[in-house]
Amino acid sequence: WVDVECFNLVEATGLPSSLDVRGGSDFENAIARAYCNGNLSSLLERLDGSFVAVLYDESKRQLLLCTDRLGSKPLYWFDNNGIFAWSSSLLSLSSISESDDDLDREALGCFLDLGFLLEDKTWFQSMKLLDPASVLTYQCKPVKRRSAKYWDWNKVGVQRLSFDDTVAALYSAFMDSVEERFNPHCRVGL
């Protein structure tokens, strides 16, 4: 299962550039191949785009839930009383909650204080948000769960630039980003 908009799959994987890799099956094949070859984290680190993905390894009886670097697409998970589920929507997960009193009062207090939720908090105690740049591995039998980061901001590095150089670098990065995402064959607008 994937929800993806990836802008550099060709460069990150070495796939032929004739393929349309903005989403769907090419992305699925690329992450499945990377997982089988033992370099899933390496591929995820190189990808530029918004994605969430779930892989199932039948031989190991484990699920892997993956998020993009910035967590721009949410991926929620639920693990309670032998039931493990995931979704990009809290509403769909709320139907499996066994408790009517599942409101996370700490999350509510956080929201009232700050205006947003922190870390993996959701409105419900039994449901969590998967952190950005993470792979959550859920082992079905025996039941085990672990989460690992494949990327963090420390990898970006500190640059000492003047104000003018910072503006020029930001402009260049913005224009490169727009150019990568612009598809001249796609009609935009009404």
Disulfide bonds with the S-S distance in Angstrom:
none
